[in-house]
Amino acid sequence: MVLKTFGWSFAVTAAGLAFAAWQWGWEAFGIVLILSILEISLSFDNAVVNAGILKKMNAFWQKIFLTIGILIAVFGMRLVFPVVIVAVSAQVGPIEAVQLAMDDPDRYEALVTDAHPAIAAFGGMFLLMIFLDFLFEEREHRWLAWIERPAAKLGKVDMLSVCVALIILLVTAMTFATHAHTSTGVADKSATVLLSGVAGLITYLVVGGLSGYFEDKLEEDEEREHELEEKAKAEGKPVSAVGLAGKAAFFLFLYLEVLDASFSFDGVIGAFAITNHIFWMALGLGIGAMYVRSLTVYLVREGTLDDYVYLEHGAHYAIGALAAILLITIQHEISEIITGLLGVVLIGASFLSSIRRNKRVEREDAASGEKAGVTSGV
């Protein structure tokens, strides 16, 4: 089952890492490996959400999402989009950006260095909003209760995450951005950071708004379908379930595409905290993106979405850590190894906490069963 589901992902991983080592050496091998692990850790959350929605769809629409949908996510968001980010932020054409990366790496590096404050502010704010909205939301399960319980109470205040994000952006613009690193030395990039940060915030709100729209549309269609079925049963008439299911599945597909784009965007932005090398980034993100499909298929087939309840928490704390690192790197350099391993540590810790929680629940259930047996025996 594992080999059948993850076979292509394993093959792409081996080929990508071997090519990186052969073409650029062991440093590239290490960076691509870290990027792959980072993308996989961040994409697990994506796979969990995708699988939860995908299992509601029929076989045809599942195939559409796992072929056309993943093709868009892999090649559109994770491979082409990093080039677009560099091209727009550095104010060069996409083809010129690729040519510079191949023919004049020093010039390309200088352009990326100059564009880094804008990239970091845009991406940092986008990631920060993802983390804050998660943190301020009331949840059934809490991993770090001493943080999440008071945060959930504060989250009842409308637009709190936006206010907190804007405050952090202002502080960043007035501190780190005033002494930002560029290819020619230290410069004041406060205006650039402020503008880019607001753009990142707006992008998040637009993507979230579209996702919410499609989700609401889906709920309306499901309610309408239920009402029509009840009416048809009462009147003794057949219901055309095919049309209704197709319409609901279509909106499910649209919602999944918007949702998948928003999740993959954090991986693309987070990659800039690891490296500015466009080909290393493409390899690492491409390998990680393959695991999104494999994990989604595995979770749907196995039905194990609720086994490890804290993994979602770990993924979002990793996103929050990346957001902070991106904003700090506007002025200070942070080791790529630290950046990459931090997310892995958080995911690993949440996984271990989930295992301990499952064992504790099993012991409590066993104890309850024994107590119930003793009581009934008496």
N, C-alpha and C positions, 0 to 999 in steps of 0.2 A: 504493500500500500504506500509506504513512504517513498520507495524508489520510483514507483509508478507516478506519484504525484510530484515529487521533487526532482525527478530525473533530469529534465531540461534545465532546471535551475542549477543543479550540480555541474552539469556539462558547461554551461555558460560561465559559471564561477571559475572552473579550472582553466578554461580557454582564456578568459579575461585576465586572470592573474598571471598566467604563463606569458601572455603577450606583453603585459606591463613590465615584467621582469626582463624579458628579452629585448624590448625596445628601449626602456629607460633605466633599467637597473633595479636594485633591491629597494631603493628609496621609494620609487614609484609603486613597487609591489606592496610595500607597507601602507602607503597612503591609500591605494585602491582598496586594499583589504579593510582598512579602517572605515573608508567611505561606504563600502558594502555592508559592513556590520552596522554602521550608523543608520543607513537607509533601511536595512532589515528591521532594526529595533524600532524605528519610527513607523515603518510600514505595517508592523504587527497590528497596531491600533486600526490602521486602514483596513487590513484584512478582516479583522473582527467585525467592524461596522459593515463592510461589504457583504460578508457572509451572512450576517443577521438579516439583511434585506434580500440578498440573492436567493436564500432558501424559500422565499415566498413566491418566486417567479417560476414559470414552467420551463421545461428543458430547452425550448427554442430561445427564449430570452436570456436564459443563463448562458447559452452558447454565444449569443450576440455580445453580451457583456464581456465574456472571457476571451473573445477574439477581437472584435472591433474596438470594444471599450478599452481593453488592456493595450492594444496597439496605439491608441490615442494617448493613453497614460504614459507608456514607456517611451515612445519616440517623440510625442508632442511635448509632454511636460518635463521629462527627465533628461532628454538628449538635446532637443532643439532649444528648449527654454533657457538653459544656462548660456547658450550663445547669444540669445536675444538680450538677456540681462546685461552681459558684458558690452554688447554692441550699443544698447541704449544708454547705459550709464557712462560709457566712454565716448559716446557720440561718434561712433564709426558704424559702417555698414556691417551686416552679419558676415558677408563673404570676406570683407577686409579684416574683421576680427579673427576669423579662422586663418586667413593668410598670414596675419601678423603672428599668430601663435606658432605657425610652422616656420616662417621665414625669418622673423625678427623677434625672437622671444624676449629680448631685452626691452624693446619698445612696447611690446604687448604687456609685459610685466609692469612697466611704468604707467601705462594707461589704466591697468587694473588697480594699481596702487592708488592712483589719483581718484579712481571711481569707488574705492573701497568704503569711504565714509558714507556715500549715498547708498551703496548696496547694503552695508551693515545697518543703517538706520531703517531702510525700507523693510528688509528682512527681519530685523530685530523686533520691529513693531508688529509685524504680521504674526510672528511666532509668539510674541508676548500676549497678544489678544487671544490666541488659541489657549494658552496656558491659563490666563486670568479667567476666561469664561468657564473653563473646566473647574478651576479652583473655587469660584464663587457659586457654583451650582450645587444644590442639595442632592446628595447621593445616598443610596441604600447602604453601600459599603464604603468604609473609610480606611485608607491605608495609614496615613499619618494623621491620626485623629486630632492631635493637639494643634495641627495647622488647619485641617479641613473643616472641623466643627465650627470654630469661630468664623472662618472664611465664608461658610455657607450662610451663617446668620447675617454677615455683612452683605452678602450677595443679594439680599432682598431689596436693597436700595437700587433703584433703576439706574442703568447706565454706569454703574460703579466701575466696571472693567475699563470702559472708555476713559473715564476721568483719571483712573490710576495710570493708564497707559500714557495719556497726555502729560501728566505730571512727570512721569519718568522720562518722556521725550524732552520736555523742557529742561530738566536737570541735566540730561545728557548733552543737549545743545549748548548749555551754559558752562559745562565742565570739560568733558572729553573732547567735544567738537572744537573748542577754542584752540586746542593744541594737537590737531589731527596730523597724522603722518601722511606725507605725500612723497612723490618721487623726487621733489626738489627740496624736501625738508619739512619742517613743521609749519602749518598754516591754519588760519581760522576758517573752519568749514561749518560754523554754526548755522548759517542760513541754509546751506545745502542739506545738512542733517535734519533740520526742522522741516523743510519742504518734503524731503524723501520719507521721513517718518510719518508725516500726515498722509502721504500717498499710500504708504503701507497700511495704515489704519483704514483708509477709505476702501482699499482693495479687499481687506478682510471683511468689512461690513457689507460690501456688495456681494461677495461670494457667499457669506452667511445668509444674506437676504434671499439670494436665488435658491440656496439649499432649503431654506425655510418655506419658500413659495412652493417648490415641488413637493415637499413633505406634506404641506397643508392640502395641496391638490390631490395627492394620493389618498389622504384620509377622507376627503370629500367624496372621491370616487368609490372608496370602500363602503362608506355609509350609504351612498346612493344605490350601490349594487345590493347591499343588504335589504334596503327598503323595497327595491324592485322584486327581489326574490320572495320576500314576505307577501307582497301584494299579489304576485303571480300564484303563490301557493293558495292564498285565500280565494282567488277567483278560479283556481283550477286550470291555469294557463301555463304553458312551458315558458322558460326564460332563456333568452339567447345569451348563455354564459360565455360563449367564445368572444363576442364583441366586447363585453364588459371586462373580461380577463385581459384581453389584448390592450384595451385602453389603459387599464390600471398598470399593466406591465410596461407600457410605453413611458408613462410618467415615472415609474420606478427606475427605468433605464436612464431617463434624463436626470433624475435626482442623484442617481449613483455617479453619473459622469461629473456633475458639479461637485459632489462630495469628494470623489476621488481626486479631482483636480486640486481641491483645497488641501487635501492631505499630502499629495505629492509635492505641492508647492513648498511645504515646510522642509522637506528633504532637500530640495534644490537650493533653497536659501541657506539651510544649515551646512550644506557642502562648502559654501564660501568661507565658513569659519574654519574649515580644514585645509583647503588649498584653493589657489586661483588658477591652477593648471587645467585648462579646458578639457584636455583629453583624459587626464586622470579622473576628473570629475564625471565625465561622460561614462567611462568604464565602471566606476564605482556605483553610480546611480543606476546604470543599466543592469548591473548584476543584482542590486537590491530590488529593482522593480520586478525582476523575474520572480522573486520570492513572494511578492504581493499576490500574484496569480496563484502560485502554488499553495500559499497559506490559505487563501480564500477557498480554493477547491478542497483542501484538506479539512478545514473547519466545517464546511458545508456537509461533506461526506461523513465525517466522524461525529458531528453534532456535539463538539466539546467547547462551545463558546463560553460557557459559564464555569469551566473548571478552575480557571486561574483569574480570580476576580480583581486582583491588584495590578495586573499587567497594564491595564489602561491607565492607571495612576502613574506607574513608572514611566510610561511613554510620554505622558504630559509633563511630568517633572523634568524629563530629558529635554523636552521642547522649551520649557522655561529656562533651563540652564543654558541652552544654546542661544536663546534670546539675550540673556544677560551677557554672554561671552561676545556676541556680535557687537553689542553696544560698547562694551569695554574695549574691544579691539580697534575702535575708532582712534584711540590714542595709544593704547598699550598692546604690545604683542603678547600673545598667549600660545604656548606650545601646541602644535597640532595633535600631538599624542594625548595631551591632557583633554583637549576638546573632544577627541573621538572616544576616548575610554570613559569619559564621564557619563555619557549616555548609556554605554554598555553596562556600567556599574549600577546605574539606577534601574535599568530594565532587569538585570540579574537579581538585585535586591527585592524588587517587587515580585519576581517569580518565586524566589525562596519564601517570601512572606505568604504568598498564595498557597504554597505547598504546606507550610506550617498551619495555616488557617484551615485547610482541608482536613489535615490530620486531627486538629482540635475538634472540628465539627463531627468527624467520625467517632471520636472518643465520647463526645457528649451524647451523640445518638445512641451509641452502644450502652452507655450508662443509663440513659432514659429507658431503653428497651429492657435492661435487666431490672430496673426499678419497677417498671410496669408488670414484668413477669412475676416478681416477688409479691406485688400487691394483689394481682389476680389469684396467685396461689394461696395467699392468706384468705 
